[in-house]
Every structure is written in C-alpha cells, then in structure tokens.
Amino acid sequence: MSRRHDWFPFLRWPRLTAPLLRSEFAAALTVAVVMVPQSVAYAGLAGMPLVTGLYATFLPALAAVLFSASTRLSVGPSALSSVLVGASLAGLAAPASGEWVALAAWLALLSGGIQLGLGALRAQWVLNLVSSPVLAGFSQAAALLIIVSQIPALIGLEGGLTSLWQSPQVDPVALAFGLGSVAAFVLGKRFAPRLPTVLAVIVASGAIAYATGYSAHGAVVGSLPAGLPSFYWPGWPGWNHLGALVVPALVIALVSSLEMASSAKIESQHDGKRWDAGQDLIGQGMGKLAAAFSGSFPTSTSFSRSAITLYSGAKTGWATVASTLIVVLVLLFLTPALFHVPRAVLAAVVVVAVAGLFKPQSLLRLWRVDRVEAVTALVTFAITVITAPKIYWGVLAGVVMGLAHFLYLRLHPRIIELGLHPDGSLRDRHLWKLPPLADGLYALRMDDELDFASASAFERAIVDHLAAHPDTRHVALFAHPINRVDATGVEVFMQLRKMLDERGIGLHISGIKLPVERVLRKSDALYDNPLLFMYRTDAEALHAFRSLGDAPADQALTIQPSSGSNAAGNP
C-alpha cells in the first residue's frame, strides 16, 4: 500500500466530505478569479493563442496536483516560464502560428521530461546549480524586459517601442484603459486586498468597451474558441529546431523547479512536514507533459497564486481539482465574455503581476553580504538584458559563474595558523596577533575536505611554512573541520608524513573524525612512528604542547596525553 501511495500521492488525500468540499471550493474560487485573467494574459506573453492560457490551467494543473507531494501549488502559466517560452521560440516561427504552438509543445515535452527524470532519480540536488543570486539577477532582468514588452499594448502604441522616437501614434482610449487598470490594481491591492480586483477590472473594462463601441474597432481579446482542449500531438520539428530547443528546455526546467521549490517549502513549513522535492518534480513534469498533449505551453508554479491558495484556507489537493472545474466552466460557457476585454487591460495584468519581481534593493543587500555573488547577480542581469530575446543565456552565464566561484573556493580552502586567544578559543594567529602555541610548532587548521581540490593548497601551506621557518620541529593539524578524505588527499598526506619523518619533525593530529581516520588507516597513512602524536580533543593537544621544548621531536612529550590517545598514534 505504501509503495502505491508513493507512486500515486493523491491516494493519501482525505475522503471528500461536505464541510471539506465547501472550504476547498471557497479557496478554489478565490484563486480562480486571479488565475483565469492571468493565464490569458501570460499566454499572450508566451506568444501563444490566448485560449491556450486557459488550457494550461486545466489538465496540466490537474496532472501536477495528482502526482505532487505538495497539494496546494498553483500550477499553470507563470511570468518567468511564459517569457522564457516567448524568448526561446523567437525567430523559429511566427507567434501564435501553428508551428509556434507545436514548438511550444515540444518545449513542454522536453522540459517536462527533464523534471520527470530528475524526480524519478531523486536528483533534486541539480536545482542547487542555480544559486539564489543567479535567480535574483535573472528574475529582475526578466521582469524589466516583460514590463518593457507590454508598454506598447498598455498605452495603445501602434508599432514597437522604437516608434516612440519616430512620431508615435497612441490610442488614447487604450491608454486610458491601460493606465486606469494599473491604478485600479495598485489601489485595490493596497486598500482592498481581499476583493477580487483583477476580476472586477476585467469585467468592468469589458463592459465599458462593449457599451462605448470600442470593442468594434479597438484592440481587444477577440473571439476565443469555446470547449475543452482536444488531444494534441505536435509534428516532428526537425533536428535543427529540436536542437535549438534543448538549452531553453533545460533553463525552463531549472527556473520552473526553483519557482516550485519556493512555494513548496512555504507549504511544508506551514504544515510542519518534510518537503518531498523529488515527488514535486515528478508532479511538475507530469503537468508539462499534460500541457504538451493539450496544445499548450510549459507550465510552472505561480508563487503569488500558490500563496493565495494556501492562505485562503485550502487544505488538500481537492482545492486544485475544484479550481480546474471552474476553468472547465469558463472554457465551456464564458469565453465569449472575454471578447470585449481590451488588450491594454491584459497588459496591465502582466505589468502589475511582474512588478513585484523587480527589486533592485535586493542586489544592494547582496552586495553587503558577498560581493562576488552580487557581481554574479549583476552579470546574470546584464547578460539576460543584452541577449534578449534569447534570455536563457543569462541563466546559463550565471550558473557558469557560480560554479567557477565554487570551484575557486574549493581550490583555495581557508587554511590558518592557530594561536590561543585569551578567551580560551583557538583562532587565526595572524588576524588576532597571537603568539604561537609553542616554540618551534606550526599549528594549522584547514576548513575544508582533504580531497583533490584542496590537497595541493594543504601541502603548499606546510611546505611554505617549513621553508620560511627552518627551525620548526613540530607540525600540529587540528583536523575537526576535515570530514572527508579521498585518494588524492591520502597520497598528499603520505608524502607530507614522509617529508616530516625525513626531517625529524613531529606530526600532531587533534580531533580527527572517525571516517577520515578509517580511510587513512586502511591506506596505512597512520603507520606507527615515534614522530606521530594523536589526540581526541584540542584540550589534550594543548596540554601536551606545554611540554614542547628543546628536546628532539620524538622525545618532546614528557607529559602524556589523557586517556583516549597516545604518542604511538592509536586512538
């Protein structure tokens, strides 16, 4: 039974009762009044036929919730995934054309397959490749590009943005609809956050456009096909087009996964349970596959709509099921009501929704925390803007910079010489201007693993100190931070031991961890020798160092370490 529940998480849902149905439907209605207009607007952002935004909130949302561990994620079109779709397909086909829809479906298949594979293999660690600074830089650049792209529709500008400098022609009615809607959304969010402002503005603007006759000649949504989506199979795009979709699909999968993670973690914390990232990746992948086969585009998790779902009282996945039923009603009976809605109002929906992503102050905070990561975020931002519409290169550049920084830190571990601080702690001797622990003693600590990345720096630190201080007779390694050693680390350790033995220099090791000690003993790197001294605690080591004087290294310890260690190297 438990195995079946792992494969089909919806089997864990509680049985639907009348009280549960009422609370879940109320939450579903609350999120649906935001989800429906946003989905239509985001479809336009992705370059898709507007009705596919509704398709993306039906079967994909249902498939995602059935196979996810987090049951209150609002799956459907999101700002970042939609703009990535539009950017990825730019130049490959004409927006809203049949070829464009087919390529969007292939994007959904590829990105969904990636997420499904990662979830099935429990390889959610891949998400760590995209760091917080990279996502911050990309999301803010994407938000800026989205807002700029919506300006022509928002103000009724005929032609692109370049026409602003070449005798621009602006539709004053569209301008009034656009700016009026933005003002209504902002004021509604501030003074009446519980009211369905988005739905109210959509309905009111459509009614005004119909009553004034604007819908007869102005830019409006127009006719949307009624009915449920039929099964869709995209034709073979050819190897060239398929190859052009691989990198964008990978970026969409990563960004979508991070959007999902941000909402799923909040839900898990709210419920006091462990987050099952692998299962949620499977759910996201299933949602994208459902999107592909219903003629839609890659879906993601909307952070804002997920928060509405969670805090409006939804308790189970039944709320998402109820919201998909509301979408079904819209598809069957209410699409004609969207005919008269001005496109300027849809642009306002997008602008207000993504404006919250643009937070320059977060980059300033990042600069105070870590300047290298702040530079990574800024470079990601810049490359995303410069490479538009191929904005996925910004994410890839940020990932490469993050990995390069990580590799640099691993190749340059923090290695310090220790001294005894007046408060009794061991600290960086040079930073705190402390005397050596003993005459002729070099005491060091490496805050890293002893592996192929750090072994060279570890060896160089000891060799350089011995070259600069030829009177050194003892080397002490405080090994608490070292929790792993690999073959390269073992080889370097043995070479150092051989060099120290040849020079008659004693090696003192304090606080070595058992897994590291086992590897070193199996490789015979801790062979018995009068020049090897091991201590379980730093206190034992410091007690022993008091006896270090002018005697040879193999006779220096006149005070024996306390129980648990001895000079022969046996723990």
Secondary structure as a PSIPRED ss2 file (coil, helix, strand):
# PSIPRED VFORMAT (PSIPRED V4.0)

   1 M C   1.000  0.000  0.000
   2 S H   0.000  1.000  0.000
   3 R H   0.000  1.000  0.000
   4 R H   0.000  1.000  0.000
   5 H H   0.000  1.000  0.000
   6 D H   0.000  1.000  0.000
   7 W H   0.000  1.000  0.000
   8 F C   1.000  0.000  0.000
   9 P H   0.000  1.000  0.000
  10 F H   0.000  1.000  0.000
  11 L H   0.000  1.000  0.000
  12 R H   0.000  1.000  0.000
  13 W C   1.000  0.000  0.000
  14 P C   1.000  0.000  0.000
  15 R C   1.000  0.000  0.000
  16 L C   1.000  0.000  0.000
  17 T C   1.000  0.000  0.000
  18 A H   0.000  1.000  0.000
  19 P H   0.000  1.000  0.000
  20 L H   0.000  1.000  0.000
  21 L H   0.000  1.000  0.000
  22 R H   0.000  1.000  0.000
  23 S H   0.000  1.000  0.000
  24 E H   0.000  1.000  0.000
  25 F H   0.000  1.000  0.000
  26 A H   0.000  1.000  0.000
  27 A H   0.000  1.000  0.000
  28 A H   0.000  1.000  0.000
  29 L H   0.000  1.000  0.000
  30 T H   0.000  1.000  0.000
  31 V H   0.000  1.000  0.000
  32 A H   0.000  1.000  0.000
  33 V H   0.000  1.000  0.000
  34 V H   0.000  1.000  0.000
  35 M H   0.000  1.000  0.000
  36 V H   0.000  1.000  0.000
  37 P H   0.000  1.000  0.000
  38 Q H   0.000  1.000  0.000
  39 S H   0.000  1.000  0.000
  40 V H   0.000  1.000  0.000
  41 A H   0.000  1.000  0.000
  42 Y H   0.000  1.000  0.000
  43 A H   0.000  1.000  0.000
  44 G H   0.000  1.000  0.000
  45 L H   0.000  1.000  0.000
  46 A C   1.000  0.000  0.000
  47 G C   1.000  0.000  0.000
  48 M C   1.000  0.000  0.000
  49 P C   1.000  0.000  0.000
  50 L C   1.000  0.000  0.000
  51 V H   0.000  1.000  0.000
  52 T H   0.000  1.000  0.000
  53 G H   0.000  1.000  0.000
  54 L H   0.000  1.000  0.000
  55 Y H   0.000  1.000  0.000
  56 A C   1.000  0.000  0.000
  57 T C   1.000  0.000  0.000
  58 F C   1.000  0.000  0.000
  59 L H   0.000  1.000  0.000
  60 P H   0.000  1.000  0.000
  61 A H   0.000  1.000  0.000
  62 L H   0.000  1.000  0.000
  63 A H   0.000  1.000  0.000
  64 A H   0.000  1.000  0.000
  65 V H   0.000  1.000  0.000
  66 L H   0.000  1.000  0.000
  67 F H   0.000  1.000  0.000
  68 S C   1.000  0.000  0.000
  69 A C   1.000  0.000  0.000
  70 S C   1.000  0.000  0.000
  71 T C   1.000  0.000  0.000
  72 R C   1.000  0.000  0.000
  73 L C   1.000  0.000  0.000
  74 S C   1.000  0.000  0.000
  75 V E   0.000  0.000  1.000
  76 G E   0.000  0.000  1.000
  77 P C   1.000  0.000  0.000
  78 S C   1.000  0.000  0.000
  79 A H   0.000  1.000  0.000
  80 L H   0.000  1.000  0.000
  81 S H   0.000  1.000  0.000
  82 S H   0.000  1.000  0.000
  83 V H   0.000  1.000  0.000
  84 L H   0.000  1.000  0.000
  85 V H   0.000  1.000  0.000
  86 G H   0.000  1.000  0.000
  87 A H   0.000  1.000  0.000
  88 S H   0.000  1.000  0.000
  89 L H   0.000  1.000  0.000
  90 A E   0.000  0.000  1.000
  91 G C   1.000  0.000  0.000
  92 L C   1.000  0.000  0.000
  93 A E   0.000  0.000  1.000
  94 A C   1.000  0.000  0.000
  95 P C   1.000  0.000  0.000
  96 A C   1.000  0.000  0.000
  97 S C   1.000  0.000  0.000
  98 G H   0.000  1.000  0.000
  99 E H   0.000  1.000  0.000
 100 W H   0.000  1.000  0.000
 101 V H   0.000  1.000  0.000
 102 A H   0.000  1.000  0.000
 103 L H   0.000  1.000  0.000
 104 A H   0.000  1.000  0.000
 105 A H   0.000  1.000  0.000
 106 W H   0.000  1.000  0.000
 107 L H   0.000  1.000  0.000
 108 A H   0.000  1.000  0.000
 109 L H   0.000  1.000  0.000
 110 L H   0.000  1.000  0.000
 111 S H   0.000  1.000  0.000
 112 G H   0.000  1.000  0.000
 113 G H   0.000  1.000  0.000
 114 I H   0.000  1.000  0.000
 115 Q H   0.000  1.000  0.000
 116 L H   0.000  1.000  0.000
 117 G H   0.000  1.000  0.000
 118 L H   0.000  1.000  0.000
 119 G H   0.000  1.000  0.000
 120 A H   0.000  1.000  0.000
 121 L C   1.000  0.000  0.000
 122 R C   1.000  0.000  0.000
 123 A C   1.000  0.000  0.000
 124 Q H   0.000  1.000  0.000
 125 W H   0.000  1.000  0.000
 126 V H   0.000  1.000  0.000
 127 L H   0.000  1.000  0.000
 128 N H   0.000  1.000  0.000
 129 L H   0.000  1.000  0.000
 130 V C   1.000  0.000  0.000
 131 S C   1.000  0.000  0.000
 132 S H   0.000  1.000  0.000
 133 P H   0.000  1.000  0.000
 134 V H   0.000  1.000  0.000
 135 L H   0.000  1.000  0.000
 136 A H   0.000  1.000  0.000
 137 G H   0.000  1.000  0.000
 138 F H   0.000  1.000  0.000
 139 S H   0.000  1.000  0.000
 140 Q H   0.000  1.000  0.000
 141 A H   0.000  1.000  0.000
 142 A H   0.000  1.000  0.000
 143 A H   0.000  1.000  0.000
 144 L H   0.000  1.000  0.000
 145 L H   0.000  1.000  0.000
 146 I H   0.000  1.000  0.000
 147 I H   0.000  1.000  0.000
 148 V H   0.000  1.000  0.000
 149 S H   0.000  1.000  0.000
 150 Q H   0.000  1.000  0.000
 151 I H   0.000  1.000  0.000
 152 P H   0.000  1.000  0.000
 153 A H   0.000  1.000  0.000
 154 L H   0.000  1.000  0.000
 155 I H   0.000  1.000  0.000
 156 G C   1.000  0.000  0.000
 157 L E   0.000  0.000  1.000
 158 E C   1.000  0.000  0.000
 159 G C   1.000  0.000  0.000
 160 G C   1.000  0.000  0.000
 161 L H   0.000  1.000  0.000
 162 T H   0.000  1.000  0.000
 163 S H   0.000  1.000  0.000
 164 L H   0.000  1.000  0.000
 165 W H   0.000  1.000  0.000
 166 Q C   1.000  0.000  0.000
 167 S C   1.000  0.000  0.000
 168 P C   1.000  0.000  0.000
 169 Q C   1.000  0.000  0.000
 170 V E   0.000  0.000  1.000
 171 D C   1.000  0.000  0.000
 172 P H   0.000  1.000  0.000
 173 V H   0.000  1.000  0.000
 174 A H   0.000  1.000  0.000
 175 L H   0.000  1.000  0.000
 176 A H   0.000  1.000  0.000
 177 F H   0.000  1.000  0.000
 178 G H   0.000  1.000  0.000
 179 L H   0.000  1.000  0.000
 180 G H   0.000  1.000  0.000
 181 S H   0.000  1.000  0.000
 182 V H   0.000  1.000  0.000
 183 A H   0.000  1.000  0.000
 184 A H   0.000  1.000  0.000
 185 F H   0.000  1.000  0.000
 186 V H   0.000  1.000  0.000
 187 L H   0.000  1.000  0.000
 188 G H   0.000  1.000  0.000
 189 K H   0.000  1.000  0.000
 190 R H   0.000  1.000  0.000
 191 F H   0.000  1.000  0.000
 192 A C   1.000  0.000  0.000
 193 P C   1.000  0.000  0.000
 194 R C   1.000  0.000  0.000
 195 L C   1.000  0.000  0.000
 196 P C   1.000  0.000  0.000
 197 T H   0.000  1.000  0.000
 198 V H   0.000  1.000  0.000
 199 L H   0.000  1.000  0.000
 200 A H   0.000  1.000  0.000
 201 V H   0.000  1.000  0.000
 202 I H   0.000  1.000  0.000
 203 V H   0.000  1.000  0.000
 204 A H   0.000  1.000  0.000
 205 S H   0.000  1.000  0.000
 206 G H   0.000  1.000  0.000
 207 A H   0.000  1.000  0.000
 208 I H   0.000  1.000  0.000
 209 A H   0.000  1.000  0.000
 210 Y H   0.000  1.000  0.000
 211 A H   0.000  1.000  0.000
 212 T H   0.000  1.000  0.000
 213 G C   1.000  0.000  0.000
 214 Y H   0.000  1.000  0.000
 215 S H   0.000  1.000  0.000
 216 A H   0.000  1.000  0.000
 217 H C   1.000  0.000  0.000
 218 G C   1.000  0.000  0.000
 219 A C   1.000  0.000  0.000
 220 V E   0.000  0.000  1.000
 221 V C   1.000  0.000  0.000
 222 G C   1.000  0.000  0.000
 223 S C   1.000  0.000  0.000
 224 L C   1.000  0.000  0.000
 225 P C   1.000  0.000  0.000
 226 A C   1.000  0.000  0.000
 227 G C   1.000  0.000  0.000
 228 L C   1.000  0.000  0.000
 229 P C   1.000  0.000  0.000
 230 S C   1.000  0.000  0.000
 231 F C   1.000  0.000  0.000
 232 Y C   1.000  0.000  0.000
 233 W C   1.000  0.000  0.000
 234 P C   1.000  0.000  0.000
 235 G C   1.000  0.000  0.000
 236 W C   1.000  0.000  0.000
 237 P C   1.000  0.000  0.000
 238 G C   1.000  0.000  0.000
 239 W H   0.000  1.000  0.000
 240 N H   0.000  1.000  0.000
 241 H H   0.000  1.000  0.000
 242 L H   0.000  1.000  0.000
 243 G H   0.000  1.000  0.000
 244 A H   0.000  1.000  0.000
 245 L H   0.000  1.000  0.000
 246 V H   0.000  1.000  0.000
 247 V H   0.000  1.000  0.000
 248 P H   0.000  1.000  0.000
 249 A H   0.000  1.000  0.000
 250 L H   0.000  1.000  0.000
 251 V H   0.000  1.000  0.000
 252 I H   0.000  1.000  0.000
 253 A H   0.000  1.000  0.000
 254 L H   0.000  1.000  0.000
 255 V H   0.000  1.000  0.000
 256 S H   0.000  1.000  0.000
 257 S H   0.000  1.000  0.000
 258 L H   0.000  1.000  0.000
 259 E H   0.000  1.000  0.000
 260 M H   0.000  1.000  0.000
 261 A H   0.000  1.000  0.000
 262 S H   0.000  1.000  0.000
 263 S H   0.000  1.000  0.000
 264 A H   0.000  1.000  0.000
 265 K H   0.000  1.000  0.000
 266 I H   0.000  1.000  0.000
 267 E H   0.000  1.000  0.000
 268 S H   0.000  1.000  0.000
 269 Q H   0.000  1.000  0.000
 270 H H   0.000  1.000  0.000
 271 D H   0.000  1.000  0.000
 272 G C   1.000  0.000  0.000
 273 K C   1.000  0.000  0.000
 274 R C   1.000  0.000  0.000
 275 W C   1.000  0.000  0.000
 276 D C   1.000  0.000  0.000
 277 A H   0.000  1.000  0.000
 278 G H   0.000  1.000  0.000
 279 Q H   0.000  1.000  0.000
 280 D H   0.000  1.000  0.000
 281 L H   0.000  1.000  0.000
 282 I H   0.000  1.000  0.000
 283 G H   0.000  1.000  0.000
 284 Q H   0.000  1.000  0.000
 285 G H   0.000  1.000  0.000
 286 M H   0.000  1.000  0.000
 287 G H   0.000  1.000  0.000
 288 K H   0.000  1.000  0.000
 289 L H   0.000  1.000  0.000
 290 A H   0.000  1.000  0.000
 291 A H   0.000  1.000  0.000
 292 A H   0.000  1.000  0.000
 293 F H   0.000  1.000  0.000
 294 S C   1.000  0.000  0.000
 295 G C   1.000  0.000  0.000
 296 S C   1.000  0.000  0.000
 297 F C   1.000  0.000  0.000
 298 P C   1.000  0.000  0.000
 299 T C   1.000  0.000  0.000
 300 S E   0.000  0.000  1.000
 301 T E   0.000  0.000  1.000
 302 S C   1.000  0.000  0.000
 303 F H   0.000  1.000  0.000
 304 S H   0.000  1.000  0.000
 305 R H   0.000  1.000  0.000
 306 S H   0.000  1.000  0.000
 307 A H   0.000  1.000  0.000
 308 I H   0.000  1.000  0.000
 309 T H   0.000  1.000  0.000
 310 L H   0.000  1.000  0.000
 311 Y H   0.000  1.000  0.000
 312 S C   1.000  0.000  0.000
 313 G C   1.000  0.000  0.000
 314 A C   1.000  0.000  0.000
 315 K C   1.000  0.000  0.000
 316 T C   1.000  0.000  0.000
 317 G C   1.000  0.000  0.000
 318 W H   0.000  1.000  0.000
 319 A H   0.000  1.000  0.000
 320 T H   0.000  1.000  0.000
 321 V H   0.000  1.000  0.000
 322 A H   0.000  1.000  0.000
 323 S H   0.000  1.000  0.000
 324 T H   0.000  1.000  0.000
 325 L H   0.000  1.000  0.000
 326 I H   0.000  1.000  0.000
 327 V H   0.000  1.000  0.000
 328 V H   0.000  1.000  0.000
 329 L H   0.000  1.000  0.000
 330 V H   0.000  1.000  0.000
 331 L H   0.000  1.000  0.000
 332 L H   0.000  1.000  0.000
 333 F H   0.000  1.000  0.000
 334 L H   0.000  1.000  0.000
 335 T H   0.000  1.000  0.000
 336 P H   0.000  1.000  0.000
 337 A H   0.000  1.000  0.000
 338 L H   0.000  1.000  0.000
 339 F C   1.000  0.000  0.000
 340 H C   1.000  0.000  0.000
 341 V C   1.000  0.000  0.000
 342 P E   0.000  0.000  1.000
 343 R H   0.000  1.000  0.000
 344 A H   0.000  1.000  0.000
 345 V H   0.000  1.000  0.000
 346 L H   0.000  1.000  0.000
 347 A H   0.000  1.000  0.000
 348 A H   0.000  1.000  0.000
 349 V H   0.000  1.000  0.000
 350 V H   0.000  1.000  0.000
 351 V H   0.000  1.000  0.000
 352 V H   0.000  1.000  0.000
 353 A H   0.000  1.000  0.000
 354 V H   0.000  1.000  0.000
 355 A H   0.000  1.000  0.000
 356 G C   1.000  0.000  0.000
 357 L C   1.000  0.000  0.000
 358 F C   1.000  0.000  0.000
 359 K C   1.000  0.000  0.000
 360 P H   0.000  1.000  0.000
 361 Q H   0.000  1.000  0.000
 362 S H   0.000  1.000  0.000
 363 L H   0.000  1.000  0.000
 364 L H   0.000  1.000  0.000
 365 R H   0.000  1.000  0.000
 366 L H   0.000  1.000  0.000
 367 W H   0.000  1.000  0.000
 368 R H   0.000  1.000  0.000
 369 V H   0.000  1.000  0.000
 370 D C   1.000  0.000  0.000
 371 R H   0.000  1.000  0.000
 372 V H   0.000  1.000  0.000
 373 E H   0.000  1.000  0.000
 374 A H   0.000  1.000  0.000
 375 V H   0.000  1.000  0.000
 376 T H   0.000  1.000  0.000
 377 A H   0.000  1.000  0.000
 378 L H   0.000  1.000  0.000
 379 V H   0.000  1.000  0.000
 380 T H   0.000  1.000  0.000
 381 F H   0.000  1.000  0.000
 382 A H   0.000  1.000  0.000
 383 I H   0.000  1.000  0.000
 384 T H   0.000  1.000  0.000
 385 V H   0.000  1.000  0.000
 386 I H   0.000  1.000  0.000
 387 T C   1.000  0.000  0.000
 388 A C   1.000  0.000  0.000
 389 P C   1.000  0.000  0.000
 390 K C   1.000  0.000  0.000
 391 I C   1.000  0.000  0.000
 392 Y H   0.000  1.000  0.000
 393 W H   0.000  1.000  0.000
 394 G H   0.000  1.000  0.000
 395 V H   0.000  1.000  0.000
 396 L H   0.000  1.000  0.000
 397 A H   0.000  1.000  0.000
 398 G H   0.000  1.000  0.000
 399 V H   0.000  1.000  0.000
 400 V H   0.000  1.000  0.000
 401 M H   0.000  1.000  0.000
 402 G H   0.000  1.000  0.000
 403 L H   0.000  1.000  0.000
 404 A H   0.000  1.000  0.000
 405 H H   0.000  1.000  0.000
 406 F H   0.000  1.000  0.000
 407 L H   0.000  1.000  0.000
 408 Y H   0.000  1.000  0.000
 409 L H   0.000  1.000  0.000
 410 R H   0.000  1.000  0.000
 411 L H   0.000  1.000  0.000
 412 H C   1.000  0.000  0.000
 413 P C   1.000  0.000  0.000
 414 R C   1.000  0.000  0.000
 415 I E   0.000  0.000  1.000
 416 I E   0.000  0.000  1.000
 417 E E   0.000  0.000  1.000
 418 L E   0.000  0.000  1.000
 419 G E   0.000  0.000  1.000
 420 L E   0.000  0.000  1.000
 421 H C   1.000  0.000  0.000
 422 P C   1.000  0.000  0.000
 423 D C   1.000  0.000  0.000
 424 G C   1.000  0.000  0.000
 425 S C   1.000  0.000  0.000
 426 L E   0.000  0.000  1.000
 427 R E   0.000  0.000  1.000
 428 D E   0.000  0.000  1.000
 429 R C   1.000  0.000  0.000
 430 H C   1.000  0.000  0.000
 431 L C   1.000  0.000  0.000
 432 W C   1.000  0.000  0.000
 433 K C   1.000  0.000  0.000
 434 L C   1.000  0.000  0.000
 435 P C   1.000  0.000  0.000
 436 P C   1.000  0.000  0.000
 437 L C   1.000  0.000  0.000
 438 A C   1.000  0.000  0.000
 439 D C   1.000  0.000  0.000
 440 G C   1.000  0.000  0.000
 441 L E   0.000  0.000  1.000
 442 Y E   0.000  0.000  1.000
 443 A E   0.000  0.000  1.000
 444 L E   0.000  0.000  1.000
 445 R E   0.000  0.000  1.000
 446 M E   0.000  0.000  1.000
 447 D C   1.000  0.000  0.000
 448 D C   1.000  0.000  0.000
 449 E C   1.000  0.000  0.000
 450 L E   0.000  0.000  1.000
 451 D C   1.000  0.000  0.000
 452 F C   1.000  0.000  0.000
 453 A C   1.000  0.000  0.000
 454 S C   1.000  0.000  0.000
 455 A H   0.000  1.000  0.000
 456 S H   0.000  1.000  0.000
 457 A H   0.000  1.000  0.000
 458 F H   0.000  1.000  0.000
 459 E H   0.000  1.000  0.000
 460 R H   0.000  1.000  0.000
 461 A H   0.000  1.000  0.000
 462 I H   0.000  1.000  0.000
 463 V H   0.000  1.000  0.000
 464 D H   0.000  1.000  0.000
 465 H H   0.000  1.000  0.000
 466 L H   0.000  1.000  0.000
 467 A H   0.000  1.000  0.000
 468 A H   0.000  1.000  0.000
 469 H C   1.000  0.000  0.000
 470 P C   1.000  0.000  0.000
 471 D C   1.000  0.000  0.000
 472 T C   1.000  0.000  0.000
 473 R C   1.000  0.000  0.000
 474 H E   0.000  0.000  1.000
 475 V E   0.000  0.000  1.000
 476 A E   0.000  0.000  1.000
 477 L E   0.000  0.000  1.000
 478 F E   0.000  0.000  1.000
 479 A C   1.000  0.000  0.000
 480 H C   1.000  0.000  0.000
 481 P C   1.000  0.000  0.000
 482 I C   1.000  0.000  0.000
 483 N C   1.000  0.000  0.000
 484 R C   1.000  0.000  0.000
 485 V E   0.000  0.000  1.000
 486 D C   1.000  0.000  0.000
 487 A H   0.000  1.000  0.000
 488 T H   0.000  1.000  0.000
 489 G H   0.000  1.000  0.000
 490 V H   0.000  1.000  0.000
 491 E H   0.000  1.000  0.000
 492 V H   0.000  1.000  0.000
 493 F H   0.000  1.000  0.000
 494 M H   0.000  1.000  0.000
 495 Q H   0.000  1.000  0.000
 496 L H   0.000  1.000  0.000
 497 R H   0.000  1.000  0.000
 498 K H   0.000  1.000  0.000
 499 M H   0.000  1.000  0.000
 500 L H   0.000  1.000  0.000
 501 D H   0.000  1.000  0.000
 502 E H   0.000  1.000  0.000
 503 R H   0.000  1.000  0.000
 504 G C   1.000  0.000  0.000
 505 I C   1.000  0.000  0.000
 506 G E   0.000  0.000  1.000
 507 L E   0.000  0.000  1.000
 508 H E   0.000  0.000  1.000
 509 I E   0.000  0.000  1.000
 510 S E   0.000  0.000  1.000
 511 G C   1.000  0.000  0.000
 512 I C   1.000  0.000  0.000
 513 K C   1.000  0.000  0.000
 514 L H   0.000  1.000  0.000
 515 P H   0.000  1.000  0.000
 516 V H   0.000  1.000  0.000
 517 E H   0.000  1.000  0.000
 518 R H   0.000  1.000  0.000
 519 V H   0.000  1.000  0.000
 520 L H   0.000  1.000  0.000
 521 R H   0.000  1.000  0.000
 522 K H   0.000  1.000  0.000
 523 S C   1.000  0.000  0.000
 524 D C   1.000  0.000  0.000
 525 A C   1.000  0.000  0.000
 526 L C   1.000  0.000  0.000
 527 Y C   1.000  0.000  0.000
 528 D C   1.000  0.000  0.000
 529 N C   1.000  0.000  0.000
 530 P C   1.000  0.000  0.000
 531 L C   1.000  0.000  0.000
 532 L E   0.000  0.000  1.000
 533 F E   0.000  0.000  1.000
 534 M E   0.000  0.000  1.000
 535 Y E   0.000  0.000  1.000
 536 R C   1.000  0.000  0.000
 537 T C   1.000  0.000  0.000
 538 D H   0.000  1.000  0.000
 539 A H   0.000  1.000  0.000
 540 E H   0.000  1.000  0.000
 541 A H   0.000  1.000  0.000
 542 L H   0.000  1.000  0.000
 543 H H   0.000  1.000  0.000
 544 A H   0.000  1.000  0.000
 545 F H   0.000  1.000  0.000
 546 R C   1.000  0.000  0.000
 547 S C   1.000  0.000  0.000
 548 L C   1.000  0.000  0.000
 549 G C   1.000  0.000  0.000
 550 D C   1.000  0.000  0.000
 551 A C   1.000  0.000  0.000
 552 P C   1.000  0.000  0.000
 553 A H   0.000  1.000  0.000
 554 D H   0.000  1.000  0.000
 555 Q H   0.000  1.000  0.000
 556 A C   1.000  0.000  0.000
 557 L C   1.000  0.000  0.000
 558 T C   1.000  0.000  0.000
 559 I C   1.000  0.000  0.000
 560 Q C   1.000  0.000  0.000
 561 P C   1.000  0.000  0.000
 562 S C   1.000  0.000  0.000
 563 S C   1.000  0.000  0.000
 564 G C   1.000  0.000  0.000
 565 S C   1.000  0.000  0.000
 566 N C   1.000  0.000  0.000
 567 A C   1.000  0.000  0.000
 568 A C   1.000  0.000  0.000
 569 G C   1.000  0.000  0.000
 570 N C   1.000  0.000  0.000
 571 P C   1.000  0.000  0.000
